[in-house]
Amino acid sequence: MLLRHLRLSIHHSIATRPAGYFRRRLLRIFPLNALAVLIGWFGWSVLGLSGGYGTPAVPPSVWQFIGCIFLLEAFFPIMIGFLYPAWSLSIEAVYYLLAPLFRKIEGRRYIPGIMIMSGLLFVAWPLIRDEYVAGRNSYWLTGIVMLWAWLAGWVAYTNAGNRRYLVSLGIAGLASVATQARFFDVTNVSSAAVNGVAWIGTLMLVFYRIGDVGGRVAAVFDYLGEISFPLYILHYPVLFVVSSSLFKAHPNLNYGITQVAISLAAAALAYHLVDRPLRVPGASLAQA
């Protein structure tokens, strides 16, 4: 299981298999993102659906749909409501493009310096802009201030068990939650504790690689990890279509458990029929 965790690391991908790195990233990201845009476009433009989950306040243009296919949200104000998860994906795509550069400068003090500057900007964000860090039309700025969190996974891979990094990132995360409490829905001691435990727990997992299991448990966790990206990128447009049609006609079906079931089913189908066949030669639904 530990080896499987390492295999999912971006650093592991580029360090052990530099040849074809960009191709692997392209095949992982763009087909599913294009599928998400296609589902949203079909529901909005062809079926004429609206009023459901993520319905845009202003009708999106053709150029917005095209821009979203190419993940240009990081640079232009083209976000469409039912494609909202792509705001962070567009930023991650930029990070993936920069990964070879980070690979070249690792081992020096550049990466810690970049993380410090980015982390300080993140903590100070509410003083710069009184809005959520992923506020609309500011994604390029968001990419700068969130870089430290993405690089946290990078340094965790290269500095497993490093207490200095662990403590520093722990403090940075807690400080970020504290300064942006209202944007993270921190309203009392309980919600603050949940956020704090989630962040510290995540750091402990990635720095000490806790949770080495095998057998069927490992297989289940591996599968959930594989469909996590399809679930992330597809659940908004899928729920937009469903809530604007089926749930509107039958509101008694609109429950959280129903939404989760439909989203998981869509993610699993996309993984088996689109994602895995493109990335794994010879893969098929029957082989999965």
Order of alpha helices (4+ residues) and beta strands (2+ residues): alpha-alpha-alpha-alpha-alpha-alpha-alpha-alpha-alpha-alpha-alpha-alpha-alpha-alpha
